[in-house]
């Protein structure tokens, strides 16, 4: 049986917390900051925990819990 491989894109974008939730960077801060409000830019700082509905998909990409 071959080893299960981690998706390279997923390991760069997501981290697992100690409780098993998935942490990721906020989307929407790469470009076009002029058209965003200062409040939106502030709120998009840092990381967030992914919604429960998306966890199953991402965890299948990270079989070893990278």
PDBQT receptor file of N, H, CA, C and O in Angstrom, charges set to zero:
ATOM      1  N   UNK A   1       0.842  -1.190   0.000  1.00  0.00    +0.000 N 
ATOM      2  CA  UNK A   1       0.000   0.000   0.000  1.00  0.00    +0.000 C 
ATOM      3  C   UNK A   1       0.888   1.254   0.000  1.00  0.00    +0.000 C 
ATOM      4  O   UNK A   1       1.749   1.386   0.870  1.00  0.00    +0.000 OA
ATOM      5  N   UNK A   2       0.700   2.162  -0.942  1.00  0.00    +0.000 N 
ATOM      6  H   UNK A   2       0.001   2.054  -1.649  1.00  0.00    +0.000 HD
ATOM      7  CA  UNK A   2       1.537   3.373  -0.948  1.00  0.00    +0.000 C 
ATOM      8  C   UNK A   2       1.171   4.324   0.180  1.00  0.00    +0.000 C 
ATOM      9  O   UNK A   2       0.070   4.280   0.729  1.00  0.00    +0.000 OA
ATOM     10  N   UNK A   3       2.119   5.175   0.504  1.00  0.00    +0.000 N 
ATOM     11  H   UNK A   3       3.014   5.210   0.058  1.00  0.00    +0.000 HD
ATOM     12  CA  UNK A   3       1.877   6.165   1.544  1.00  0.00    +0.000 C 
ATOM     13  C   UNK A   3       0.851   7.195   1.074  1.00  0.00    +0.000 C 
ATOM     14  O   UNK A   3       0.751   7.487  -0.118  1.00  0.00    +0.000 OA
ATOM     15  N   UNK A   4       0.090   7.742   2.025  1.00  0.00    +0.000 N 
ATOM     16  H   UNK A   4       0.171   7.505   2.993  1.00  0.00    +0.000 HD
ATOM     17  CA  UNK A   4      -0.832   8.833   1.690  1.00  0.00    +0.000 C 
ATOM     18  C   UNK A   4      -0.030  10.120   1.641  1.00  0.00    +0.000 C 
ATOM     19  O   UNK A   4       0.762  10.403   2.539  1.00  0.00    +0.000 OA
ATOM     20  N   UNK A   5      -0.238  10.892   0.594  1.00  0.00    +0.000 N 
ATOM     21  H   UNK A   5      -0.882  10.661  -0.136  1.00  0.00    +0.000 HD
ATOM     22  CA  UNK A   5       0.520  12.134   0.449  1.00  0.00    +0.000 C 
ATOM     23  C   UNK A   5      -0.312  13.327   0.856  1.00  0.00    +0.000 C 
ATOM     24  O   UNK A   5      -1.525  13.367   0.649  1.00  0.00    +0.000 OA
ATOM     25  N   UNK A   6       0.371  14.304   1.444  1.00  0.00    +0.000 N 
ATOM     26  H   UNK A   6       1.356  14.271   1.612  1.00  0.00    +0.000 HD
ATOM     27  CA  UNK A   6      -0.249  15.571   1.801  1.00  0.00    +0.000 C 
ATOM     28  C   UNK A   6      -0.279  16.454   0.559  1.00  0.00    +0.000 C 
ATOM     29  O   UNK A   6       0.693  16.497  -0.196  1.00  0.00    +0.000 OA
ATOM     30  N   UNK A   7      -1.402  17.167   0.340  1.00  0.00    +0.000 N 
ATOM     31  H   UNK A   7      -2.191  17.132   0.953  1.00  0.00    +0.000 HD
ATOM     32  CA  UNK A   7      -1.467  18.121  -0.776  1.00  0.00    +0.000 C 
ATOM     33  C   UNK A   7      -0.536  19.287  -0.464  1.00  0.00    +0.000 C 
ATOM     34  O   UNK A   7      -0.647  19.909   0.593  1.00  0.00    +0.000 OA
ATOM     35  N   UNK A   8       0.382  19.583  -1.383  1.00  0.00    +0.000 N 
ATOM     36  H   UNK A   8       0.473  19.078  -2.242  1.00  0.00    +0.000 HD
ATOM     37  CA  UNK A   8       1.383  20.618  -1.145  1.00  0.00    +0.000 C 
ATOM     38  C   UNK A   8       0.758  21.984  -0.923  1.00  0.00    +0.000 C 
ATOM     39  O   UNK A   8       1.216  22.746  -0.071  1.00  0.00    +0.000 OA
ATOM     40  N   UNK A   9      -0.286  22.301  -1.684  1.00  0.00    +0.000 N 
ATOM     41  H   UNK A   9      -0.658  21.682  -2.376  1.00  0.00    +0.000 HD
ATOM     42  CA  UNK A   9      -0.941  23.601  -1.527  1.00  0.00    +0.000 C 
ATOM     43  C   UNK A   9      -1.600  23.744  -0.173  1.00  0.00    +0.000 C 
ATOM     44  O   UNK A   9      -1.604  24.829   0.408  1.00  0.00    +0.000 OA
ATOM     45  N   UNK A  10      -2.156  22.657   0.336  1.00  0.00    +0.000 N 
ATOM     46  H   UNK A  10      -2.152  21.775  -0.135  1.00  0.00    +0.000 HD
ATOM     47  CA  UNK A  10      -2.853  22.702   1.629  1.00  0.00    +0.000 C 
ATOM     48  C   UNK A  10      -1.876  22.866   2.780  1.00  0.00    +0.000 C 
ATOM     49  O   UNK A  10      -2.169  23.578   3.741  1.00  0.00    +0.000 OA
ATOM     50  N   UNK A  11      -0.725  22.221   2.701  1.00  0.00    +0.000 N 
ATOM     51  H   UNK A  11      -0.487  21.643   1.921  1.00  0.00    +0.000 HD
ATOM     52  CA  UNK A  11       0.215  22.332   3.815  1.00  0.00    +0.000 C 
ATOM     53  C   UNK A  11       0.814  23.735   3.920  1.00  0.00    +0.000 C 
ATOM     54  O   UNK A  11       1.259  24.146   4.992  1.00  0.00    +0.000 OA
ATOM     55  N   UNK A  12       0.822  24.473   2.798  1.00  0.00    +0.000 N 
ATOM     56  H   UNK A  12       0.459  24.139   1.928  1.00  0.00    +0.000 HD
ATOM     57  CA  UNK A  12       1.311  25.847   2.825  1.00  0.00    +0.000 C 
ATOM     58  C   UNK A  12       0.272  26.824   3.355  1.00  0.00    +0.000 C 
ATOM     59  O   UNK A  12       0.622  27.884   3.873  1.00  0.00    +0.000 OA
ATOM     60  N   UNK A  13      -1.014  26.470   3.228  1.00  0.00    +0.000 N 
ATOM     61  H   UNK A  13      -1.298  25.608   2.807  1.00  0.00    +0.000 HD
ATOM     62  CA  UNK A  13      -2.084  27.414   3.540  1.00  0.00    +0.000 C 
ATOM     63  C   UNK A  13      -2.791  27.177   4.855  1.00  0.00    +0.000 C 
ATOM     64  O   UNK A  13      -3.397  28.102   5.396  1.00  0.00    +0.000 OA
ATOM     65  N   UNK A  14      -2.734  25.953   5.394  1.00  0.00    +0.000 N 
ATOM     66  H   UNK A  14      -2.242  25.201   4.955  1.00  0.00    +0.000 HD
ATOM     67  CA  UNK A  14      -3.514  25.613   6.582  1.00  0.00    +0.000 C 
ATOM     68  C   UNK A  14      -2.643  24.985   7.652  1.00  0.00    +0.000 C 
ATOM     69  O   UNK A  14      -1.667  24.295   7.357  1.00  0.00    +0.000 OA
ATOM     70  N   UNK A  15      -3.019  25.240   8.926  1.00  0.00    +0.000 N 
ATOM     71  H   UNK A  15      -3.812  25.800   9.166  1.00  0.00    +0.000 HD
ATOM     72  CA  UNK A  15      -2.369  24.600  10.070  1.00  0.00    +0.000 C 
ATOM     73  C   UNK A  15      -3.465  24.056  10.964  1.00  0.00    +0.000 C 
ATOM     74  O   UNK A  15      -4.545  24.639  11.056  1.00  0.00    +0.000 OA
ATOM     75  N   UNK A  16      -3.190  22.934  11.627  1.00  0.00    +0.000 N 
ATOM     76  H   UNK A  16      -2.313  22.460  11.552  1.00  0.00    +0.000 HD
ATOM     77  CA  UNK A  16      -4.139  22.378  12.576  1.00  0.00    +0.000 C 
ATOM     78  C   UNK A  16      -3.850  22.912  13.969  1.00  0.00    +0.000 C 
ATOM     79  O   UNK A  16      -2.692  23.016  14.376  1.00  0.00    +0.000 OA
ATOM     80  N   UNK A  17      -4.909  23.252  14.701  1.00  0.00    +0.000 N 
ATOM     81  H   UNK A  17      -5.849  23.167  14.371  1.00  0.00    +0.000 HD
ATOM     82  CA  UNK A  17      -4.744  23.676  16.090  1.00  0.00    +0.000 C 
ATOM     83  C   UNK A  17      -4.651  22.428  16.959  1.00  0.00    +0.000 C 
ATOM     84  O   UNK A  17      -4.848  21.314  16.474  1.00  0.00    +0.000 OA
ATOM     85  N   UNK A  18      -4.350  22.613  18.236  1.00  0.00    +0.000 N 
ATOM     86  H   UNK A  18      -4.190  23.518  18.630  1.00  0.00    +0.000 HD
ATOM     87  CA  UNK A  18      -4.221  21.481  19.151  1.00  0.00    +0.000 C 
ATOM     88  C   UNK A  18      -5.540  20.733  19.309  1.00  0.00    +0.000 C 
ATOM     89  O   UNK A  18      -5.545  19.522  19.529  1.00  0.00    +0.000 OA
ATOM     90  N   UNK A  19      -6.654  21.446  19.198  1.00  0.00    +0.000 N 
ATOM     91  H   UNK A  19      -6.650  22.429  19.019  1.00  0.00    +0.000 HD
ATOM     92  CA  UNK A  19      -7.964  20.800  19.353  1.00  0.00    +0.000 C 
ATOM     93  C   UNK A  19      -8.480  20.212  18.040  1.00  0.00    +0.000 C 
ATOM     94  O   UNK A  19      -9.571  19.641  18.008  1.00  0.00    +0.000 OA
ATOM     95  N   UNK A  20      -7.697  20.345  16.939  1.00  0.00    +0.000 N 
ATOM     96  H   UNK A  20      -6.811  20.809  16.965  1.00  0.00    +0.000 HD
ATOM     97  CA  UNK A  20      -8.074  19.727  15.678  1.00  0.00    +0.000 C 
ATOM     98  C   UNK A  20      -8.803  20.639  14.710  1.00  0.00    +0.000 C 
ATOM     99  O   UNK A  20      -9.208  20.204  13.633  1.00  0.00    +0.000 OA
ATOM    100  N   UNK A  21      -8.976  21.909  15.086  1.00  0.00    +0.000 N 
ATOM    101  H   UNK A  21      -8.646  22.263  15.962  1.00  0.00    +0.000 HD
ATOM    102  CA  UNK A  21      -9.601  22.852  14.158  1.00  0.00    +0.000 C 
ATOM    103  C   UNK A  21      -8.558  23.296  13.141  1.00  0.00    +0.000 C 
ATOM    104  O   UNK A  21      -7.361  23.076  13.326  1.00  0.00    +0.000 OA
ATOM    105  N   UNK A  22      -9.024  23.922  12.067  1.00  0.00    +0.000 N 
ATOM    106  H   UNK A  22      -9.996  24.100  11.916  1.00  0.00    +0.000 HD
ATOM    107  CA  UNK A  22      -8.107  24.333  11.006  1.00  0.00    +0.000 C 
ATOM    108  C   UNK A  22      -7.985  25.843  10.981  1.00  0.00    +0.000 C 
ATOM    109  O   UNK A  22      -8.980  26.566  10.933  1.00  0.00    +0.000 OA
ATOM    110  N   UNK A  23      -6.737  26.304  11.015  1.00  0.00    +0.000 N 
ATOM    111  H   UNK A  23      -5.929  25.716  11.054  1.00  0.00    +0.000 HD
ATOM    112  CA  UNK A  23      -6.432  27.726  11.043  1.00  0.00    +0.000 C 
ATOM    113  C   UNK A  23      -5.914  28.136   9.674  1.00  0.00    +0.000 C 
ATOM    114  O   UNK A  23      -5.137  27.407   9.058  1.00  0.00    +0.000 OA
ATOM    115  N   UNK A  24      -6.344  29.310   9.191  1.00  0.00    +0.000 N 
ATOM    116  H   UNK A  24      -6.975  29.902   9.691  1.00  0.00    +0.000 HD
ATOM    117  CA  UNK A  24      -5.866  29.793   7.894  1.00  0.00    +0.000 C 
ATOM    118  C   UNK A  24      -5.772  31.308   7.911  1.00  0.00    +0.000 C 
ATOM    119  O   UNK A  24      -6.299  31.975   8.801  1.00  0.00    +0.000 OA
ATOM    120  N   UNK A  25      -5.083  31.836   6.901  1.00  0.00    +0.000 N 
ATOM    121  H   UNK A  25      -4.654  31.294   6.178  1.00  0.00    +0.000 HD
ATOM    122  CA  UNK A  25      -4.974  33.281   6.756  1.00  0.00    +0.000 C 
ATOM    123  C   UNK A  25      -6.287  33.833   6.231  1.00  0.00    +0.000 C 
ATOM    124  O   UNK A  25      -7.067  33.109   5.612  1.00  0.00    +0.000 OA
ATOM    125  N   UNK A  26      -6.531  35.105   6.474  1.00  0.00    +0.000 N 
ATOM    126  H   UNK A  26      -5.897  35.693   6.976  1.00  0.00    +0.000 HD
ATOM    127  CA  UNK A  26      -7.733  35.757   5.962  1.00  0.00    +0.000 C 
ATOM    128  C   UNK A  26      -7.590  35.977   4.460  1.00  0.00    +0.000 C 
ATOM    129  O   UNK A  26      -6.505  36.283   3.966  1.00  0.00    +0.000 OA
ATOM    130  N   UNK A  27      -8.686  35.819   3.750  1.00  0.00    +0.000 N 
ATOM    131  H   UNK A  27      -9.568  35.571   4.151  1.00  0.00    +0.000 HD
ATOM    132  CA  UNK A  27      -8.683  36.063   2.306  1.00  0.00    +0.000 C 
ATOM    133  C   UNK A  27      -9.005  37.527   2.028  1.00  0.00    +0.000 C 
ATOM    134  O   UNK A  27      -9.627  38.197   2.853  1.00  0.00    +0.000 OA
ATOM    135  N   UNK A  28      -8.580  38.023   0.865  1.00  0.00    +0.000 N 
ATOM    136  H   UNK A  28      -8.074  37.479   0.195  1.00  0.00    +0.000 HD
ATOM    137  CA  UNK A  28      -8.978  39.355   0.428  1.00  0.00    +0.000 C 
ATOM    138  C   UNK A  28      -8.017  40.472   0.773  1.00  0.00    +0.000 C 
ATOM    139  O   UNK A  28      -8.429  41.630   0.855  1.00  0.00    +0.000 OA
ATOM    140  N   UNK A  29      -6.722  40.153   0.982  1.00  0.00    +0.000 N 
ATOM    141  H   UNK A  29      -6.388  39.213   0.916  1.00  0.00    +0.000 HD
ATOM    142  CA  UNK A  29      -5.771  41.214   1.304  1.00  0.00    +0.000 C 
ATOM    143  C   UNK A  29      -4.570  41.236   0.361  1.00  0.00    +0.000 C 
ATOM    144  O   UNK A  29      -3.544  41.835   0.686  1.00  0.00    +0.000 OA
ATOM    145  N   UNK A  30      -4.681  40.604  -0.780  1.00  0.00    +0.000 N 
ATOM    146  H   UNK A  30      -5.514  40.118  -1.044  1.00  0.00    +0.000 HD
ATOM    147  CA  UNK A  30      -3.536  40.541  -1.688  1.00  0.00    +0.000 C 
ATOM    148  C   UNK A  30      -3.375  41.818  -2.512  1.00  0.00    +0.000 C 
ATOM    149  O   UNK A  30      -2.257  42.288  -2.725  1.00  0.00    +0.000 OA
ATOM    150  N   UNK A  31      -4.477  42.367  -2.967  1.00  0.00    +0.000 N 
ATOM    151  H   UNK A  31      -5.385  41.985  -2.794  1.00  0.00    +0.000 HD
ATOM    152  CA  UNK A  31      -4.406  43.564  -3.802  1.00  0.00    +0.000 C 
ATOM    153  C   UNK A  31      -5.732  44.288  -3.706  1.00  0.00    +0.000 C 
ATOM    154  O   UNK A  31      -6.693  43.771  -3.135  1.00  0.00    +0.000 OA
ATOM    155  N   UNK A  32      -5.783  45.506  -4.275  1.00  0.00    +0.000 N 
ATOM    156  H   UNK A  32      -5.003  45.926  -4.739  1.00  0.00    +0.000 HD
ATOM    157  CA  UNK A  32      -7.031  46.267  -4.295  1.00  0.00    +0.000 C 
ATOM    158  C   UNK A  32      -7.408  46.851  -2.953  1.00  0.00    +0.000 C 
ATOM    159  O   UNK A  32      -8.592  46.946  -2.629  1.00  0.00    +0.000 OA
ATOM    160  N   UNK A  33      -6.414  47.246  -2.160  1.00  0.00    +0.000 N 
ATOM    161  H   UNK A  33      -5.452  47.169  -2.423  1.00  0.00    +0.000 HD
ATOM    162  CA  UNK A  33      -6.701  47.769  -0.820  1.00  0.00    +0.000 C 
ATOM    163  C   UNK A  33      -7.396  49.136  -0.853  1.00  0.00    +0.000 C 
ATOM    164  O   UNK A  33      -8.087  49.506   0.096  1.00  0.00    +0.000 OA
ATOM    165  N   UNK A  34      -7.212  49.879  -1.941  1.00  0.00    +0.000 N 
ATOM    166  H   UNK A  34      -6.651  49.578  -2.712  1.00  0.00    +0.000 HD
ATOM    167  CA  UNK A  34      -7.806  51.219  -2.022  1.00  0.00    +0.000 C 
ATOM    168  C   UNK A  34      -9.333  51.146  -2.008  1.00  0.00    +0.000 C 
ATOM    169  O   UNK A  34      -9.994  51.998  -1.415  1.00  0.00    +0.000 OA
ATOM    170  N   UNK A  35      -9.878  50.145  -2.650  1.00  0.00    +0.000 N 
ATOM    171  H   UNK A  35      -9.341  49.453  -3.132  1.00  0.00    +0.000 HD
ATOM    172  CA  UNK A  35     -11.340  50.038  -2.699  1.00  0.00    +0.000 C 
ATOM    173  C   UNK A  35     -11.941  49.406  -1.446  1.00  0.00    +0.000 C 
ATOM    174  O   UNK A  35     -13.165  49.362  -1.319  1.00  0.00    +0.000 OA
ATOM    175  N   UNK A  36     -11.124  48.921  -0.526  1.00  0.00    +0.000 N 
ATOM    176  H   UNK A  36     -10.130  48.958  -0.630  1.00  0.00    +0.000 HD
ATOM    177  CA  UNK A  36     -11.623  48.351   0.723  1.00  0.00    +0.000 C 
ATOM    178  C   UNK A  36     -11.641  49.422   1.811  1.00  0.00    +0.000 C 
ATOM    179  O   UNK A  36     -10.806  50.326   1.822  1.00  0.00    +0.000 OA
ATOM    180  N   UNK A  37     -12.591  49.310   2.711  1.00  0.00    +0.000 N 
ATOM    181  H   UNK A  37     -13.270  48.576   2.702  1.00  0.00    +0.000 HD
ATOM    182  CA  UNK A  37     -12.678  50.290   3.795  1.00  0.00    +0.000 C 
ATOM    183  C   UNK A  37     -11.592  49.984   4.833  1.00  0.00    +0.000 C 
ATOM    184  O   UNK A  37     -11.156  48.840   4.957  1.00  0.00    +0.000 OA
ATOM    185  N   UNK A  38     -11.162  50.997   5.570  1.00  0.00    +0.000 N 
ATOM    186  H   UNK A  38     -11.517  51.927   5.470  1.00  0.00    +0.000 HD
ATOM    187  CA  UNK A  38     -10.160  50.760   6.617  1.00  0.00    +0.000 C 
ATOM    188  C   UNK A  38     -10.624  49.722   7.634  1.00  0.00    +0.000 C 
ATOM    189  O   UNK A  38      -9.815  48.949   8.147  1.00  0.00    +0.000 OA
ATOM    190  N   UNK A  39     -11.917  49.703   7.924  1.00  0.00    +0.000 N 
ATOM    191  H   UNK A  39     -12.574  50.331   7.507  1.00  0.00    +0.000 HD
ATOM    192  CA  UNK A  39     -12.457  48.717   8.873  1.00  0.00    +0.000 C 
ATOM    193  C   UNK A  39     -12.296  47.297   8.330  1.00  0.00    +0.000 C 
ATOM    194  O   UNK A  39     -11.942  46.379   9.070  1.00  0.00    +0.000 OA
ATOM    195  N   UNK A  40     -12.559  47.125   7.024  1.00  0.00    +0.000 N 
ATOM    196  H   UNK A  40     -12.846  47.871   6.423  1.00  0.00    +0.000 HD
ATOM    197  CA  UNK A  40     -12.420  45.798   6.435  1.00  0.00    +0.000 C 
ATOM    198  C   UNK A  40     -10.967  45.346   6.453  1.00  0.00    +0.000 C 
ATOM    199  O   UNK A  40     -10.678  44.188   6.755  1.00  0.00    +0.000 OA
ATOM    200  N   UNK A  41     -10.056  46.252   6.132  1.00  0.00    +0.000 N 
ATOM    201  H   UNK A  41     -10.290  47.193   5.887  1.00  0.00    +0.000 HD
ATOM    202  CA  UNK A  41      -8.626  45.925   6.141  1.00  0.00    +0.000 C 
ATOM    203  C   UNK A  41      -8.190  45.523   7.547  1.00  0.00    +0.000 C 
ATOM    204  O   UNK A  41      -7.438  44.563   7.717  1.00  0.00    +0.000 OA
ATOM    205  N   UNK A  42      -8.655  46.247   8.541  1.00  0.00    +0.000 N 
ATOM    206  H   UNK A  42      -9.266  47.027   8.404  1.00  0.00    +0.000 HD
ATOM    207  CA  UNK A  42      -8.343  45.928   9.944  1.00  0.00    +0.000 C 
ATOM    208  C   UNK A  42      -8.865  44.549  10.331  1.00  0.00    +0.000 C 
ATOM    209  O   UNK A  42      -8.160  43.759  10.960  1.00  0.00    +0.000 OA
ATOM    210  N   UNK A  43     -10.107  44.273   9.948  1.00  0.00    +0.000 N 
ATOM    211  H   UNK A  43     -10.679  44.915   9.437  1.00  0.00    +0.000 HD
ATOM    212  CA  UNK A  43     -10.746  43.017  10.328  1.00  0.00    +0.000 C 
ATOM    213  C   UNK A  43     -10.113  41.799   9.642  1.00  0.00    +0.000 C 
ATOM    214  O   UNK A  43     -10.240  40.675  10.128  1.00  0.00    +0.000 OA
ATOM    215  N   UNK A  44      -9.436  42.026   8.517  1.00  0.00    +0.000 N 
ATOM    216  H   UNK A  44      -9.333  42.939   8.123  1.00  0.00    +0.000 HD
ATOM    217  CA  UNK A  44      -8.825  40.917   7.790  1.00  0.00    +0.000 C 
ATOM    218  C   UNK A  44      -7.401  40.600   8.238  1.00  0.00    +0.000 C 
ATOM    219  O   UNK A  44      -6.734  39.760   7.635  1.00  0.00    +0.000 OA
ATOM    220  N   UNK A  45      -6.934  41.266   9.288  1.00  0.00    +0.000 N 
ATOM    221  H   UNK A  45      -7.476  41.949   9.778  1.00  0.00    +0.000 HD
ATOM    222  CA  UNK A  45      -5.606  40.964   9.818  1.00  0.00    +0.000 C 
ATOM    223  C   UNK A  45      -5.580  39.604  10.494  1.00  0.00    +0.000 C 
ATOM    224  O   UNK A  45      -6.608  39.105  10.953  1.00  0.00    +0.000 OA
ATOM    225  N   UNK A  46      -4.395  39.010  10.551  1.00  0.00    +0.000 N 
ATOM    226  H   UNK A  46      -3.560  39.415  10.179  1.00  0.00    +0.000 HD
ATOM    227  CA  UNK A  46      -4.223  37.795  11.339  1.00  0.00    +0.000 C 
ATOM    228  C   UNK A  46      -4.819  36.560  10.694  1.00  0.00    +0.000 C 
ATOM    229  O   UNK A  46      -4.943  36.477   9.472  1.00  0.00    +0.000 OA
ATOM    230  N   UNK A  47      -5.188  35.597  11.535  1.00  0.00    +0.000 N 
ATOM    231  H   UNK A  47      -5.088  35.665  12.528  1.00  0.00    +0.000 HD
ATOM    232  CA  UNK A  47      -5.693  34.315  11.050  1.00  0.00    +0.000 C 
ATOM    233  C   UNK A  47      -7.127  34.108  11.516  1.00  0.00    +0.000 C 
ATOM    234  O   UNK A  47      -7.651  34.881  12.318  1.00  0.00    +0.000 OA
ATOM    235  N   UNK A  48      -7.753  33.051  11.001  1.00  0.00    +0.000 N 
ATOM    236  H   UNK A  48      -7.328  32.423  10.350  1.00  0.00    +0.000 HD
ATOM    237  CA  UNK A  48      -9.112  32.707  11.400  1.00  0.00    +0.000 C 
ATOM    238  C   UNK A  48      -9.216  31.200  11.485  1.00  0.00    +0.000 C 
ATOM    239  O   UNK A  48      -8.366  30.479  10.960  1.00  0.00    +0.000 OA
ATOM    240  N   UNK A  49     -10.255  30.726  12.145  1.00  0.00    +0.000 N 
ATOM    241  H   UNK A  49     -10.945  31.311  12.571  1.00  0.00    +0.000 HD
ATOM    242  CA  UNK A  49     -10.532  29.297  12.205  1.00  0.00    +0.000 C 
ATOM    243  C   UNK A  49     -11.585  28.995  11.150  1.00  0.00    +0.000 C 
ATOM    244  O   UNK A  49     -12.608  29.676  11.074  1.00  0.00    +0.000 OA
ATOM    245  N   UNK A  50     -11.336  27.975  10.340  1.00  0.00    +0.000 N 
ATOM    246  H   UNK A  50     -10.506  27.422  10.402  1.00  0.00    +0.000 HD
ATOM    247  CA  UNK A  50     -12.246  27.628   9.260  1.00  0.00    +0.000 C 
ATOM    248  C   UNK A  50     -13.586  27.126   9.782  1.00  0.00    +0.000 C 
ATOM    249  O   UNK A  50     -13.675  26.576  10.880  1.00  0.00    +0.000 OA
ATOM    250  N   UNK A  51     -14.614  27.322   8.983  1.00  0.00    +0.000 N 
ATOM    251  H   UNK A  51     -14.541  27.769   8.091  1.00  0.00    +0.000 HD
ATOM    252  CA  UNK A  51     -15.955  26.853   9.340  1.00  0.00    +0.000 C 
ATOM    253  C   UNK A  51     -15.986  25.327   9.371  1.00  0.00    +0.000 C 
ATOM    254  O   UNK A  51     -15.213  24.658   8.687  1.00  0.00    +0.000 OA
ATOM    255  N   UNK A  52     -16.896  24.799  10.181  1.00  0.00    +0.000 N 
ATOM    256  H   UNK A  52     -17.524  25.343  10.738  1.00  0.00    +0.000 HD
ATOM    257  CA  UNK A  52     -17.029  23.354  10.358  1.00  0.00    +0.000 C 
ATOM    258  C   UNK A  52     -17.280  22.641   9.025  1.00  0.00    +0.000 C 
ATOM    259  O   UNK A  52     -16.773  21.542   8.802  1.00  0.00    +0.000 OA
ATOM    260  N   UNK A  53     -18.060  23.265   8.145  1.00  0.00    +0.000 N 
ATOM    261  H   UNK A  53     -18.472  24.158   8.326  1.00  0.00    +0.000 HD
ATOM    262  CA  UNK A  53     -18.417  22.646   6.864  1.00  0.00    +0.000 C 
ATOM    263  C   UNK A  53     -17.196  22.410   5.976  1.00  0.00    +0.000 C 
ATOM    264  O   UNK A  53     -17.188  21.467   5.185  1.00  0.00    +0.000 OA
ATOM    265  N   UNK A  54     -16.169  23.246   6.093  1.00  0.00    +0.000 N 
ATOM    266  H   UNK A  54     -16.175  24.012   6.735  1.00  0.00    +0.000 HD
ATOM    267  CA  UNK A  54     -14.980  23.124   5.244  1.00  0.00    +0.000 C 
ATOM    268  C   UNK A  54     -13.912  22.215   5.838  1.00  0.00    +0.000 C 
ATOM    269  O   UNK A  54     -12.965  21.839   5.147  1.00  0.00    +0.000 OA
ATOM    270  N   UNK A  55     -14.055  21.859   7.104  1.00  0.00    +0.000 N 
ATOM    271  H   UNK A  55     -14.824  22.164   7.665  1.00  0.00    +0.000 HD
ATOM    272  CA  UNK A  55     -13.010  21.087   7.783  1.00  0.00    +0.000 C 
ATOM    273  C   UNK A  55     -12.777  19.719   7.146  1.00  0.00    +0.000 C 
ATOM    274  O   UNK A  55     -11.632  19.296   6.989  1.00  0.00    +0.000 OA
ATOM    275  N   UNK A  56     -13.846  19.031   6.780  1.00  0.00    +0.000 N 
ATOM    276  H   UNK A  56     -14.777  19.375   6.907  1.00  0.00    +0.000 HD
ATOM    277  CA  UNK A  56     -13.715  17.666   6.255  1.00  0.00    +0.000 C 
ATOM    278  C   UNK A  56     -12.868  17.636   4.988  1.00  0.00    +0.000 C 
ATOM    279  O   UNK A  56     -12.024  16.755   4.821  1.00  0.00    +0.000 OA
ATOM    280  N   UNK A  57     -13.093  18.591   4.104  1.00  0.00    +0.000 N 
ATOM    281  H   UNK A  57     -13.778  19.307   4.240  1.00  0.00    +0.000 HD
ATOM    282  CA  UNK A  57     -12.342  18.661   2.851  1.00  0.00    +0.000 C 
ATOM    283  C   UNK A  57     -10.867  18.894   3.107  1.00  0.00    +0.000 C 
ATOM    284  O   UNK A  57     -10.013  18.193   2.564  1.00  0.00    +0.000 OA
ATOM    285  N   UNK A  58     -10.573  19.884   3.939  1.00  0.00    +0.000 N 
ATOM    286  H   UNK A  58     -11.267  20.453   4.380  1.00  0.00    +0.000 HD
ATOM    287  CA  UNK A  58      -9.174  20.237   4.187  1.00  0.00    +0.000 C 
ATOM    288  C   UNK A  58      -8.458  19.125   4.941  1.00  0.00    +0.000 C 
ATOM    289  O   UNK A  58      -7.282  18.868   4.683  1.00  0.00    +0.000 OA
ATOM    290  N   UNK A  59      -9.138  18.465   5.860  1.00  0.00    +0.000 N 
ATOM    291  H   UNK A  59     -10.093  18.674   6.070  1.00  0.00    +0.000 HD
ATOM    292  CA  UNK A  59      -8.501  17.377   6.606  1.00  0.00    +0.000 C 
ATOM    293  C   UNK A  59      -8.172  16.193   5.699  1.00  0.00    +0.000 C 
ATOM    294  O   UNK A  59      -7.234  15.443   5.970  1.00  0.00    +0.000 OA
ATOM    295  N   UNK A  60      -8.941  16.026   4.624  1.00  0.00    +0.000 N 
ATOM    296  H   UNK A  60      -9.703  16.635   4.404  1.00  0.00    +0.000 HD
ATOM    297  CA  UNK A  60      -8.600  14.958   3.669  1.00  0.00    +0.000 C 
ATOM    298  C   UNK A  60      -7.320  15.296   2.898  1.00  0.00    +0.000 C 
ATOM    299  O   UNK A  60      -6.617  14.400   2.432  1.00  0.00    +0.000 OA
ATOM    300  N   UNK A  61      -7.026  16.573   2.767  1.00  0.00    +0.000 N 
ATOM    301  H   UNK A  61      -7.598  17.301   3.145  1.00  0.00    +0.000 HD
ATOM    302  CA  UNK A  61      -5.799  17.011   2.106  1.00  0.00    +0.000 C 
ATOM    303  C   UNK A  61      -4.601  16.897   3.039  1.00  0.00    +0.000 C 
ATOM    304  O   UNK A  61      -3.462  16.860   2.575  1.00  0.00    +0.000 OA
ATOM    305  N   UNK A  62      -4.840  16.842   4.345  1.00  0.00    +0.000 N 
ATOM    306  H   UNK A  62      -5.765  16.873   4.722  1.00  0.00    +0.000 HD
ATOM    307  CA  UNK A  62      -3.763  16.783   5.348  1.00  0.00    +0.000 C 
ATOM    308  C   UNK A  62      -3.879  15.496   6.165  1.00  0.00    +0.000 C 
ATOM    309  O   UNK A  62      -4.236  15.557   7.342  1.00  0.00    +0.000 OA
ATOM    310  N   UNK A  63      -3.590  14.340   5.576  1.00  0.00    +0.000 N 
ATOM    311  H   UNK A  63      -3.300  14.291   4.620  1.00  0.00    +0.000 HD
ATOM    312  CA  UNK A  63      -3.808  13.083   6.288  1.00  0.00    +0.000 C 
ATOM    313  C   UNK A  63      -2.915  12.915   7.509  1.00  0.00    +0.000 C 
ATOM    314  O   UNK A  63      -3.290  12.226   8.457  1.00  0.00    +0.000 OA
ATOM    315  N   UNK A  64      -1.739  13.536   7.498  1.00  0.00    +0.000 N 
ATOM    316  H   UNK A  64      -1.435  14.097   6.728  1.00  0.00    +0.000 HD
ATOM    317  CA  UNK A  64      -0.816  13.400   8.616  1.00  0.00    +0.000 C 
ATOM    318  C   UNK A  64      -0.944  14.541   9.619  1.00  0.00    +0.000 C 
ATOM    319  O   UNK A  64      -0.168  14.616  10.572  1.00  0.00    +0.000 OA
ATOM    320  N   UNK A  65      -1.898  15.413   9.418  1.00  0.00    +0.000 N 
ATOM    321  H   UNK A  65      -2.528  15.352   8.644  1.00  0.00    +0.000 HD
ATOM    322  CA  UNK A  65      -2.100  16.521  10.344  1.00  0.00    +0.000 C 
ATOM    323  C   UNK A  65      -0.989  17.551  10.314  1.00  0.00    +0.000 C 
ATOM    324  O   UNK A  65      -0.594  18.071  11.357  1.00  0.00    +0.000 OA
ATOM    325  N   UNK A  66      -0.483  17.849   9.124  1.00  0.00    +0.000 N 
ATOM    326  H   UNK A  66      -0.805  17.427   8.277  1.00  0.00    +0.000 HD
ATOM    327  CA  UNK A  66       0.615  18.817   8.994  1.00  0.00    +0.000 C 
ATOM    328  C   UNK A  66       0.178  20.200   9.386  1.00  0.00    +0.000 C 
ATOM    329  O   UNK A  66       0.975  21.137   9.336  1.00  0.00    +0.000 OA
TER     330      UNK A  66
